[in-house]
């Protein structure tokens, strides 16, 4: 792993680092992309630093010609396919005085428009083939929009150098990019990374582990990494922008013309090589459940990083027997946290747990039962954590991430969920529902389950059942009731659910999800507020519940 910075050690801006590497070693590989958008059969194209620097110059020239330069970091919106133009646009926008915003296309139209308004976005950039979400956005919120050059045009045409003359000190507090939170607690909130934030994260990547430990983050640095993270998400910018520029990681892209999947991981590795794969939990679950796929994956890479949710014990135990399985935690505001592992033989049994690097300066604060919240304390000297570049007025930052300690282990923690998910009943009792909700969704007929307290003394339960369940309310309830009884056995009195407090989610009002695919708990509960209020008011007999409450007819689901 080579530290990419100016030879005299000065802090550098990302566009300058790219230009510097392109001047010194233009043939050094930055990333690999499939030649075709729909098949790996045509192989991969190596994108060098010479290529990427040239493409950034071309895009910057196009932006200035089309929109002029910005004097106040105007926000430009982009929706596009899963390709390198996200990275190219980001750095070209910096050179021309703008900042990019990449909204998740998985948000509702209302949420995307609200996000754009909060960032005062006036212009939208698009590929020549517009993504499906664009039409609804422009209909509800008309704005100028412009088709950008195709990726191959940017890579193949030679462009003159586009200068960017600011020093790090001049630009350190200026925007690098506008991102957004996942929206798990409501509308997504804007998060603007500065150049100082990025430099702090770059320094974090080089933190030396304490004696007797290795860097968990180091398992992804300076190597060949297949990233399956969405290109509009902060996770992709960690592994597709910051790690490559700061450490020399080569990011490998999946197909841009097909939805990513577990099978796409396997197919990609049949056409190229990688040291590590970054993926989301559902795909790891699918691969771990298929011994042939798992064996093929283990024959191609020796480590898998998963993030964006939890992995079942069954899938994790199966995968960890074949390869090094580890997670990366973090957030848009904080970056990926630096984690460490014990030196020596890899402990596969610890795959579900993490150990924090001391430089994070994490204090675990008790939140009830065996649950603790990670609170980041500002370092007094030396390395300053990225979060305090966004919130310089703070000396500590409650992460909202909850953990449970591993029994009999020193400083090992298992992620338990978000503090936003904590239920507070009218009695004052508190309960974190994540574990029992996981029990429910393991039932083959339950796709999603949310325990609701709604400020009342007793819990209710929202259930989204499998489409194959098409009978009456009573039949559906009988199908899932045994697992609800198991849940009740594990829950305190306030969180036990009676038959009269089960509400089935309507197919026309499905559970709302974040950009990562996780459940938007508060937004979903808000969506069903009226039905839940009526459910509590009338407590209808389960044998003949009205469709307004169960969202089913007595014959079949709506």
C-alpha positions as CSV (number, residue, x, y, z in Angstrom):
1,X,0.0,0.0,0.0
2,X,1.5,3.3,-1.1
3,X,0.5,6.7,0.4
4,X,-0.5,8.9,-2.5
5,X,0.3,12.5,-1.5
6,X,2.6,15.3,-2.5
7,X,6.3,14.3,-2.2
8,X,6.9,17.0,0.4
9,X,4.1,15.7,2.6
10,X,1.7,18.6,2.2
11,X,-2.0,17.9,2.4
12,X,-3.5,17.7,-1.1
13,X,-6.9,18.0,-2.7
14,X,-8.3,15.0,-4.5
15,X,-8.2,16.5,-8.0
16,X,-4.6,17.4,-7.5
17,X,-3.7,13.9,-6.3
18,X,-5.3,12.4,-9.4
19,X,-3.4,14.8,-11.7
20,X,-0.2,14.2,-9.8
21,X,-0.4,10.4,-10.2
22,X,-1.5,10.8,-13.9
23,X,1.6,12.9,-14.5
24,X,4.0,10.5,-12.7
25,X,2.6,7.1,-13.5
26,X,-0.2,7.5,-16.1
27,X,-0.4,3.8,-16.7
28,X,-1.2,3.0,-13.0
29,X,-4.7,1.3,-12.9
30,X,-7.4,3.2,-11.1
31,X,-10.3,0.8,-11.7
32,X,-11.7,-1.8,-14.0
33,X,-15.1,-1.7,-15.8
34,X,-16.9,-4.3,-17.9
35,X,-16.5,-3.6,-21.6
36,X,-20.2,-4.4,-22.1
37,X,-23.0,-3.1,-20.0
38,X,-24.9,-6.4,-20.1
39,X,-22.4,-9.3,-20.1
40,X,-19.0,-10.1,-18.7
41,X,-18.2,-12.2,-21.8
42,X,-16.3,-9.3,-23.4
43,X,-14.0,-8.9,-20.4
44,X,-13.0,-5.8,-18.5
45,X,-11.3,-2.5,-19.5
46,X,-8.5,-1.2,-17.2
47,X,-9.0,2.5,-16.5
48,X,-5.7,4.2,-15.7
49,X,-5.0,7.4,-13.8
50,X,-4.1,8.9,-17.2
51,X,-7.6,7.9,-18.4
52,X,-9.5,9.1,-15.3
53,X,-7.6,12.4,-15.2
54,X,-8.3,13.0,-18.9
55,X,-12.0,12.1,-18.4
56,X,-12.3,14.6,-15.5
57,X,-10.8,17.3,-17.7
58,X,-13.3,16.5,-20.5
59,X,-16.2,16.6,-18.1
60,X,-15.0,19.8,-16.5
61,X,-14.8,21.5,-19.9
62,X,-18.3,20.2,-20.8
63,X,-19.7,21.6,-17.5
64,X,-18.1,25.0,-18.1
65,X,-19.2,25.2,-21.7
66,X,-22.8,24.1,-20.8
67,X,-23.4,25.9,-17.5
68,X,-20.4,28.2,-16.9
69,X,-18.4,28.1,-13.7
70,X,-20.0,28.4,-10.3
71,X,-18.9,31.0,-7.8
72,X,-20.9,29.6,-4.9
73,X,-20.7,25.8,-5.2
74,X,-24.1,25.4,-6.8
75,X,-25.5,21.9,-6.5
76,X,-25.8,19.8,-9.6
77,X,-28.0,16.7,-9.5
78,X,-27.2,13.5,-11.4
79,X,-29.0,10.2,-12.0
80,X,-27.3,7.6,-14.1
81,X,-26.3,3.9,-14.6
82,X,-23.8,2.1,-12.4
83,X,-20.6,3.4,-14.0
84,X,-17.6,5.6,-13.4
85,X,-19.3,8.8,-14.4
86,X,-20.3,9.3,-10.8
87,X,-16.6,9.6,-9.8
88,X,-15.7,11.7,-12.9
89,X,-18.6,14.1,-12.3
90,X,-17.7,14.5,-8.7
91,X,-14.2,15.7,-9.4
92,X,-15.1,17.7,-12.5
93,X,-17.7,19.6,-10.5
94,X,-15.0,20.5,-7.9
95,X,-12.8,21.8,-10.7
96,X,-15.6,24.0,-12.0
97,X,-16.8,25.3,-8.6
98,X,-19.9,23.1,-8.3
99,X,-20.8,20.2,-6.0
100,X,-22.6,17.1,-7.1
101,X,-25.6,15.5,-5.5
102,X,-26.4,11.8,-6.3
103,X,-29.9,11.1,-4.9
104,X,-30.9,7.5,-4.3
105,X,-33.4,6.5,-7.0
106,X,-35.0,4.3,-4.4
107,X,-36.4,7.3,-2.5
108,X,-39.9,8.5,-3.2
109,X,-40.3,11.3,-5.7
110,X,-41.4,13.6,-2.9
111,X,-38.2,12.7,-0.8
112,X,-35.9,13.3,-3.8
113,X,-37.4,16.7,-4.6
114,X,-37.3,17.8,-1.0
115,X,-33.6,16.8,-0.8
116,X,-32.8,18.8,-4.0
117,X,-34.7,21.8,-2.7
118,X,-32.8,21.7,0.6
119,X,-29.5,21.9,-1.4
120,X,-30.9,24.5,-3.8
121,X,-30.2,22.4,-6.8
122,X,-31.1,24.2,-10.0
123,X,-29.8,21.9,-12.8
124,X,-30.0,18.2,-13.5
125,X,-27.4,16.2,-15.4
126,X,-28.4,13.0,-17.1
127,X,-27.1,10.2,-19.4
128,X,-28.5,10.2,-22.9
129,X,-30.8,7.4,-21.9
130,X,-32.7,8.8,-18.9
131,X,-33.3,6.6,-15.9
132,X,-37.0,5.8,-15.2
133,X,-37.2,7.9,-12.0
134,X,-36.4,11.1,-13.9
135,X,-39.7,11.6,-15.6
136,X,-41.7,11.7,-12.4
137,X,-39.2,14.1,-10.8
138,X,-39.3,16.6,-13.7
139,X,-43.0,16.4,-14.0
140,X,-43.4,17.3,-10.3
141,X,-40.5,19.7,-10.2
142,X,-39.5,21.0,-13.6
143,X,-35.9,22.1,-13.9
144,X,-33.3,22.5,-16.7
145,X,-31.6,19.2,-17.5
146,X,-28.7,18.3,-19.8
147,X,-27.4,15.1,-21.3
148,X,-23.7,14.5,-20.4
149,X,-21.1,12.7,-22.6
150,X,-21.1,8.9,-22.7
151,X,-18.4,7.2,-20.6
152,X,-16.4,5.9,-23.6
153,X,-16.4,9.4,-25.1
154,X,-14.9,10.7,-21.9
155,X,-12.3,7.9,-21.8
156,X,-11.3,7.8,-25.5
157,X,-11.2,11.4,-26.5
158,X,-8.1,13.4,-25.5
159,X,-8.9,16.6,-23.7
160,X,-6.7,19.5,-22.7
161,X,-5.7,19.8,-19.0
162,X,-8.4,21.7,-17.0
163,X,-6.6,23.7,-14.3
164,X,-7.7,23.8,-10.7
165,X,-5.4,26.1,-8.8
166,X,-6.7,26.2,-5.2
167,X,-4.4,25.1,-2.4
168,X,-5.5,22.7,0.3
169,X,-5.6,25.6,2.8
170,X,-7.7,27.7,0.5
171,X,-10.3,24.9,-0.2
172,X,-10.2,22.8,2.9
173,X,-13.6,24.0,4.2
174,X,-15.2,24.0,0.7
175,X,-17.7,21.3,-0.5
176,X,-16.4,18.1,-2.1
177,X,-19.8,16.6,-2.6
178,X,-23.3,16.7,-1.2
179,X,-24.5,13.3,0.0
180,X,-27.5,12.3,2.1
181,X,-28.4,10.0,5.0
182,X,-30.3,6.8,4.3
183,X,-33.6,8.2,5.4
184,X,-34.2,5.5,8.1
185,X,-35.8,8.1,10.4
186,X,-37.7,10.1,7.8
187,X,-36.7,12.3,4.9
188,X,-33.1,11.9,3.9
189,X,-30.9,14.7,5.3
190,X,-28.1,16.3,3.3
191,X,-24.5,15.7,4.3
192,X,-21.8,17.8,2.7
193,X,-18.3,16.4,2.8
194,X,-15.6,19.0,2.7
195,X,-12.0,18.6,1.4
196,X,-10.9,18.7,5.1
197,X,-13.3,15.8,5.8
198,X,-11.9,13.7,3.0
199,X,-8.3,14.4,4.1
200,X,-9.2,13.3,7.7
201,X,-10.7,10.1,6.3
202,X,-7.5,9.6,4.2
203,X,-5.4,9.9,7.4
204,X,-7.7,7.4,9.1
205,X,-6.9,4.8,6.4
206,X,-3.3,4.9,7.5
207,X,-3.8,4.5,11.3
208,X,-1.3,2.0,12.6
209,X,-3.0,-0.8,14.7
210,X,-1.8,-1.3,18.3
211,X,0.8,-3.9,18.9
212,X,-0.6,-7.4,18.6
213,X,-3.3,-6.3,16.2
214,X,-3.9,-6.0,12.5
215,X,-6.0,-3.4,10.6
216,X,-9.4,-4.7,9.5
217,X,-9.7,-1.7,7.2
218,X,-6.3,-2.7,5.8
219,X,-7.9,-5.8,4.3
220,X,-9.5,-3.6,1.6
221,X,-6.6,-1.2,0.9
222,X,-4.1,-1.3,-1.9
223,X,-5.7,-4.4,-3.4
224,X,-8.2,-5.4,-6.1
225,X,-11.7,-4.9,-4.7
226,X,-15.0,-5.8,-6.4
227,X,-17.6,-3.3,-5.2
228,X,-21.3,-4.2,-5.3
229,X,-22.3,-1.0,-3.4
230,X,-24.7,1.4,-5.2
231,X,-22.8,4.1,-7.0
232,X,-25.0,6.8,-5.5
233,X,-24.3,5.7,-1.9
234,X,-21.5,6.9,0.4
235,X,-20.3,3.3,0.6
236,X,-19.3,3.4,-3.1
237,X,-17.4,6.6,-2.6
238,X,-15.4,5.0,0.3
239,X,-14.3,2.1,-1.9
240,X,-14.5,3.6,-5.4
241,X,-13.0,7.1,-4.8
242,X,-11.2,7.6,-1.5
243,X,-9.5,4.2,-1.0
244,X,-8.2,4.2,-4.6
245,X,-6.8,7.7,-4.5
246,X,-5.4,7.6,-1.0
247,X,-4.1,4.0,-1.0
248,X,-4.0,2.5,-4.5
249,X,-7.0,0.2,-4.2
250,X,-8.2,-0.9,-7.7
251,X,-12.1,-0.9,-7.7
252,X,-13.8,-3.4,-10.0
253,X,-17.3,-2.5,-11.3
254,X,-20.2,-4.8,-11.9
255,X,-22.4,-4.5,-15.0
256,X,-24.0,-1.1,-15.5
257,X,-26.9,-2.3,-17.6
258,X,-28.4,-5.0,-15.2
259,X,-29.5,-4.9,-11.6
260,X,-26.7,-6.1,-9.3
261,X,-27.2,-9.5,-7.7
262,X,-25.5,-12.4,-5.9
263,X,-25.1,-14.2,-9.3
264,X,-23.4,-11.1,-10.8
265,X,-20.7,-11.4,-8.1
266,X,-19.9,-15.0,-9.2
267,X,-20.1,-14.1,-12.9
268,X,-17.8,-11.1,-12.5
269,X,-15.1,-13.3,-10.8
270,X,-15.2,-15.7,-13.7
271,X,-13.9,-12.9,-16.0
272,X,-11.5,-11.0,-13.7
273,X,-9.7,-11.4,-10.4
274,X,-10.2,-9.8,-7.1
275,X,-8.8,-10.0,-3.6
276,X,-11.9,-8.9,-1.7
277,X,-15.6,-8.4,-2.5
278,X,-17.8,-5.8,-0.9
279,X,-21.5,-6.8,-0.8
280,X,-24.8,-6.3,1.0
281,X,-26.3,-8.9,3.3
282,X,-29.0,-10.4,1.0
283,X,-26.5,-11.5,-1.6
284,X,-24.2,-13.0,1.1
285,X,-27.3,-14.9,2.4
286,X,-28.0,-16.2,-1.1
287,X,-24.5,-17.3,-1.8
288,X,-24.0,-18.9,1.7
289,X,-27.2,-20.9,1.2
290,X,-25.8,-22.5,-2.0
291,X,-22.8,-24.7,-1.3
292,X,-21.7,-24.7,-5.0
293,X,-21.8,-20.9,-5.2
294,X,-20.0,-20.5,-1.9
295,X,-17.3,-22.9,-3.0
296,X,-16.8,-21.0,-6.2
297,X,-16.7,-17.7,-4.4
298,X,-14.1,-19.0,-1.9
299,X,-12.0,-20.3,-4.8
300,X,-11.8,-16.8,-6.3
301,X,-11.3,-14.5,-3.3
302,X,-10.2,-15.0,0.3
303,X,-12.1,-12.3,2.0
304,X,-15.6,-10.8,1.9
305,X,-16.7,-7.5,3.5
306,X,-20.4,-7.1,4.1
307,X,-22.2,-3.9,5.2
308,X,-25.6,-2.2,5.1
309,X,-27.5,-4.6,7.5
310,X,-27.1,-7.7,9.5
311,X,-26.3,-11.3,8.3
312,X,-28.0,-14.3,9.8
313,X,-25.9,-16.6,12.0
314,X,-26.5,-19.5,9.6
315,X,-25.2,-17.6,6.6
316,X,-22.3,-16.1,8.5
317,X,-21.2,-19.3,10.1
318,X,-21.3,-21.1,6.7
319,X,-19.4,-18.4,4.8
320,X,-16.8,-17.9,7.6
321,X,-15.7,-21.5,7.3
322,X,-14.7,-20.9,3.7
323,X,-13.1,-17.4,3.7
324,X,-12.4,-14.4,5.9
325,X,-15.7,-12.7,6.6
326,X,-15.8,-9.3,8.2
327,X,-18.1,-6.2,8.3
328,X,-17.4,-2.5,8.0
329,X,-19.4,-0.1,10.0
330,X,-19.8,3.6,9.5
331,X,-22.1,6.3,8.2
332,X,-22.2,9.0,5.6
333,X,-21.2,11.6,8.2
334,X,-18.4,9.5,9.8
335,X,-16.9,7.4,7.0
336,X,-16.1,3.7,7.5
337,X,-14.8,3.2,11.0
338,X,-11.3,2.0,11.5
339,X,-11.5,-1.5,13.0
340,X,-8.8,-4.0,14.2
341,X,-8.4,-7.7,14.7
342,X,-6.1,-9.8,16.8
343,X,-2.8,-10.6,15.0
344,X,-2.1,-14.3,14.3
345,X,-4.5,-16.9,12.9
346,X,-7.8,-15.6,11.7
347,X,-10.6,-16.2,14.2
348,X,-13.5,-17.2,12.0
349,X,-15.8,-17.5,15.0
350,X,-15.6,-13.7,15.5
351,X,-17.1,-12.8,12.1
352,X,-20.2,-11.2,13.7
353,X,-18.2,-9.0,16.1
354,X,-15.9,-5.9,15.7
355,X,-13.1,-4.3,17.7
356,X,-12.7,-0.5,17.5
357,X,-9.3,1.1,16.8
358,X,-8.3,3.1,19.9
359,X,-7.8,6.2,17.7
360,X,-11.6,6.3,17.2
361,X,-11.8,7.2,20.9
362,X,-15.1,5.4,21.3
363,X,-16.9,5.4,24.7
364,X,-19.6,2.8,25.1
365,X,-22.5,4.4,27.0
366,X,-25.1,2.1,28.6
367,X,-28.6,2.4,27.1
368,X,-30.5,-0.3,29.1
369,X,-30.1,-4.1,29.5
370,X,-27.0,-5.3,27.8
371,X,-27.2,-2.6,25.1
372,X,-24.6,0.2,24.7
373,X,-24.3,3.2,22.3
374,X,-21.0,4.1,20.6
375,X,-20.2,7.7,21.4
376,X,-17.2,9.3,19.6
377,X,-15.0,11.6,21.8
378,X,-12.9,14.2,20.0
379,X,-9.2,13.4,20.1
380,X,-7.3,16.1,22.1
381,X,-4.3,16.1,19.8
382,X,-3.0,14.5,16.6
383,X,-5.5,12.8,14.4
384,X,-9.0,14.4,14.4
385,X,-11.9,12.1,13.5
386,X,-13.8,13.0,10.3
387,X,-17.1,13.6,12.1
388,X,-15.6,16.7,13.9
389,X,-14.8,18.2,10.5
390,X,-18.5,18.3,9.9
391,X,-19.4,19.4,13.5
392,X,-16.4,21.4,14.7
393,X,-18.5,22.8,17.6
394,X,-18.9,19.3,19.2
395,X,-16.5,17.5,21.5
396,X,-18.5,14.2,21.4
397,X,-20.8,12.7,18.9
398,X,-23.4,10.0,19.8
399,X,-23.4,7.7,16.8
400,X,-26.9,6.3,17.4
401,X,-25.4,2.8,16.8
402,X,-26.1,0.2,19.5
403,X,-23.9,-2.7,20.4
404,X,-23.9,-5.8,22.6
405,X,-20.6,-7.1,24.1
406,X,-19.4,-10.6,23.3
407,X,-19.4,-12.6,26.5
408,X,-16.0,-13.7,27.6
409,X,-14.2,-11.6,25.0
410,X,-12.2,-8.5,25.4
411,X,-13.5,-5.4,23.6
412,X,-15.5,-7.4,21.0
413,X,-18.9,-6.0,20.1
414,X,-21.8,-7.1,17.9
415,X,-23.9,-4.5,16.1
416,X,-27.4,-4.4,17.5
417,X,-29.3,-1.7,15.7
418,X,-30.0,2.0,15.9
419,X,-31.1,4.0,18.9
420,X,-33.8,5.4,16.7
421,X,-35.4,1.9,16.8
422,X,-35.7,1.9,20.6
423,X,-39.4,1.6,21.6
424,X,-40.6,3.7,24.6
425,X,-44.0,2.6,25.9
426,X,-46.5,4.8,27.8
427,X,-45.4,3.1,31.0
428,X,-41.8,4.4,30.4
429,X,-40.5,0.9,29.7
430,X,-38.0,0.6,26.9
431,X,-37.4,-2.3,24.4
432,X,-35.2,-2.7,21.4
433,X,-37.0,-4.9,18.9
434,X,-34.3,-5.8,16.4
435,X,-33.6,-9.3,17.6
436,X,-37.2,-10.5,17.8
437,X,-38.0,-8.9,14.5
438,X,-35.2,-11.0,13.0
439,X,-36.8,-14.0,14.5
440,X,-40.1,-13.1,12.8
441,X,-38.7,-12.6,9.3
442,X,-37.0,-16.0,9.4
443,X,-40.5,-17.4,9.0
444,X,-41.0,-18.3,5.3
445,X,-44.3,-16.5,5.1
446,X,-43.1,-13.2,6.6
447,X,-41.2,-10.7,4.4
448,X,-41.0,-7.9,6.9
449,X,-42.1,-7.3,10.5
450,X,-42.1,-4.1,12.6
451,X,-43.0,-3.9,16.3
452,X,-44.8,-0.7,17.1
453,X,-45.3,1.0,20.4
454,X,-47.1,4.2,19.2
455,X,-46.8,5.7,22.7
456,X,-49.2,3.2,24.2
457,X,-48.9,0.6,27.0
458,X,-48.8,-2.4,24.7
459,X,-47.1,-3.3,21.4
460,X,-48.7,-3.8,18.0
461,X,-47.1,-5.7,15.1
462,X,-47.0,-4.7,11.4
463,X,-46.4,-7.7,9.1
464,X,-45.7,-7.9,5.4
465,X,-46.4,-11.4,4.3
466,X,-45.2,-13.3,1.3
467,X,-47.3,-12.8,-1.9
468,X,-48.0,-16.5,-1.9
469,X,-50.3,-16.0,1.2
470,X,-53.6,-15.1,-0.4
471,X,-56.2,-16.4,2.1
472,X,-58.3,-14.5,4.7
473,X,-56.9,-12.5,7.6
474,X,-57.6,-15.4,10.0
475,X,-55.8,-17.9,7.7
476,X,-52.8,-15.6,7.4
477,X,-52.6,-15.1,11.1
478,X,-52.8,-18.8,11.8
479,X,-49.9,-19.3,9.5
480,X,-47.6,-16.9,11.3
481,X,-49.0,-17.1,14.9
482,X,-46.6,-19.9,16.1
483,X,-43.5,-17.7,15.4
484,X,-45.3,-14.7,17.1
485,X,-45.7,-16.9,20.1
486,X,-42.0,-17.6,20.1
487,X,-41.4,-13.8,19.8
488,X,-43.7,-13.2,22.8
489,X,-41.7,-15.8,24.9
490,X,-38.6,-13.7,24.3
491,X,-40.2,-10.3,24.9
492,X,-41.1,-8.3,28.1
493,X,-44.7,-7.9,28.9
494,X,-45.0,-4.5,27.2
495,X,-43.7,-5.9,23.9
496,X,-45.8,-9.0,23.8
497,X,-48.3,-8.9,20.9
498,X,-51.9,-10.3,21.1
499,X,-53.8,-11.6,18.2
500,X,-55.9,-8.4,18.2
501,X,-52.8,-6.3,17.7
502,X,-51.5,-7.8,14.4
503,X,-51.9,-5.6,11.4
504,X,-51.1,-6.9,7.9
505,X,-49.4,-4.5,5.5
506,X,-51.3,-3.7,2.3
507,X,-49.6,-4.4,-1.0
508,X,-50.6,-0.9,-2.1
509,X,-48.8,0.6,1.0
510,X,-45.7,-1.6,1.4
511,X,-43.0,-1.2,4.0
512,X,-40.9,1.8,3.1
513,X,-37.2,1.3,2.6
514,X,-34.0,3.3,2.7
515,X,-31.4,3.6,-0.1
516,X,-29.6,0.6,1.4
517,X,-32.8,-1.5,1.4
518,X,-33.3,-1.4,5.1
519,X,-36.7,-0.6,6.6
520,X,-37.7,3.0,7.2
521,X,-39.4,2.3,10.6
522,X,-40.8,5.7,11.4
523,X,-41.9,6.4,7.9
524,X,-43.7,3.1,7.6
525,X,-45.4,3.5,11.0
526,X,-46.5,7.0,10.0
527,X,-47.9,5.6,6.8
528,X,-50.2,3.3,8.9
529,X,-50.9,5.8,11.7
530,X,-54.6,5.9,11.0
531,X,-55.0,2.1,10.9
532,X,-53.0,1.7,14.0
533,X,-55.0,4.3,15.9
534,X,-58.2,2.5,14.9
535,X,-56.7,-0.9,15.8
536,X,-56.1,0.3,19.4
537,X,-59.4,2.1,19.7
538,X,-61.7,-0.7,18.8
539,X,-59.7,-3.9,19.3
540,X,-61.8,-5.8,16.9
541,X,-62.3,-9.6,17.3
542,X,-59.7,-11.4,15.2
543,X,-62.3,-13.8,13.8
544,X,-63.8,-11.1,11.7
545,X,-61.5,-8.1,11.5
546,X,-62.6,-5.2,9.2
547,X,-60.4,-4.6,6.1
548,X,-59.6,-1.1,7.3
549,X,-57.6,-2.7,10.1
550,X,-56.3,-5.9,8.6
551,X,-55.9,-4.4,5.1
552,X,-57.3,-7.8,3.9
553,X,-60.7,-8.8,2.7
554,X,-62.2,-11.8,4.5
555,X,-61.6,-13.8,1.3
556,X,-58.1,-12.7,0.3
557,X,-55.4,-10.1,0.8
558,X,-55.9,-6.8,-0.9
